[in-house]
Amino acid sequence: MVKLMINGRAIEAKEGMTVLQAAQEAGITIPTLCDHPDLESFGGCRLCVVDVKGWRTPMASCTLPVNEGMVVETHSPAIEKSRKTILELFMSNYHDSGYENGQKEETQFMHWVKHYGLDVEKSMAAAPHYTVDSDANPFVFVDLNKCIQCTRCVRACADIQGRFVWSMAERGFNTHPVAGADTDMLDARCESCGACVAYCPTGALDNKMSLGAGVPDKLVMTTCTYCGVGCQFELNVKDGKVIRVTS
């Protein structure tokens, strides 16, 4: 076991764990958007940066391995200011006309935007850069105006589903996901499994069949009977009707 200090607390973590994983195991919440426990660490969004004693610059905790004697501060004033600035930069290139109208439930991205006190309407881009609902896929709604380039869709499609439908194109503020060789999802061998939708933290990829259905009243766990594997998923129920299915 590796011994370290996080926010003044003595923590023991397994060798090979990241600082983010050690903090989460200890019940310490560090904001993150590009990280997901099912996916390999990426370190792209920089929202999970932390201060490490003796290090000159903040480090992304999702890719930083724990070391013996490490002293970490996760919510110093400088770190909190940095996170707010990062979210402001994301919002400057983000546009979602549906959020403020209450048409969909809060995304992971919007949770942190609100947590750090940003005004959604004032801080987001004034107009969309991309066509809304830009793909002909009958099940996946694509709105790249809400993309923050976290690449969770790319990694989920490749590493979990093994389909390699998504990749990233262009550079800088113009960076965005593309299907195949910048074609439609179905032409890029998409099976409409919904993995990219499930892992997207912003709603840039969404369930086309349940748009505008609102927030469910309850979640009901059930089992798929299509084959003998018995995959479990959640029925999102509102007013006695299933409005979407999540896993």
C-alpha positions, 0 to 999 in steps of 0.5 A: 500500500502507498501512504499519502496525504490528501487534504490533510487526511492520511490515505492508503492506496493500492500501488498503481492507483491514480490520485483521483481513484485514491481520493474517490475511494476515500470519499473525496470528490474531485470534479472531472468530465473526461474521466470514467471508471470504465475508460482508460484515463485521458487527462484531457479536460483538466478539471480534476487538477490538484496541487502536489506539494513540491511540484510547480504546476497543478497536475491532472489527478486522473493520470497522476499515480500515487507516490509514497509521501505525496501531499495533495490538495484538491480544493485550494483557492487557486485550484478552484479558480482554475476549475471555474476558468476551465468551465468558462472556456468550455462554455464559451464554445458551447451552445444548447438552446434546450437546457434553459427551457427545461427540456432535459435532465441535468448533464454531468457537465451542467452539474459542474457549471452550476456548482461553480456558479456560472450563468448558463445563458450568459456564459455560453456561445451566442449561436451554434457553430454546427448543425443541430441533429446533424446525423441521420441515425434514427436513434442518436441525436448529434449536437456538436455545439455541446461537445467539449472534446472529452473523447469519451464517445471515441474511447467507449466506442473503440475500447468497450464496443470495438467498433471504432466509429468515432474519431477526432478531427480538426484542431483547437476550438474546431476539434470535434468528433466525426463518424468514420471518414467524416460521414454518417454514423451508419455509414461508419458501421455504427450499430446504434448500441448507444454506448457513445450516448451513455458515456457523453457527459454533455448531451452532445450525443443523446437518445433521439427517441426520448428528447424532450421527455424530461426527467424521470420520476423513478428508475426501474431495474430490469433484464433484457430477454433478447438473448441468454446473457441477461444484461441489466438496464434501467427503465426511466419512468415518468407518469407511468410511462417509459421515457428512455432506457439507460445502463 
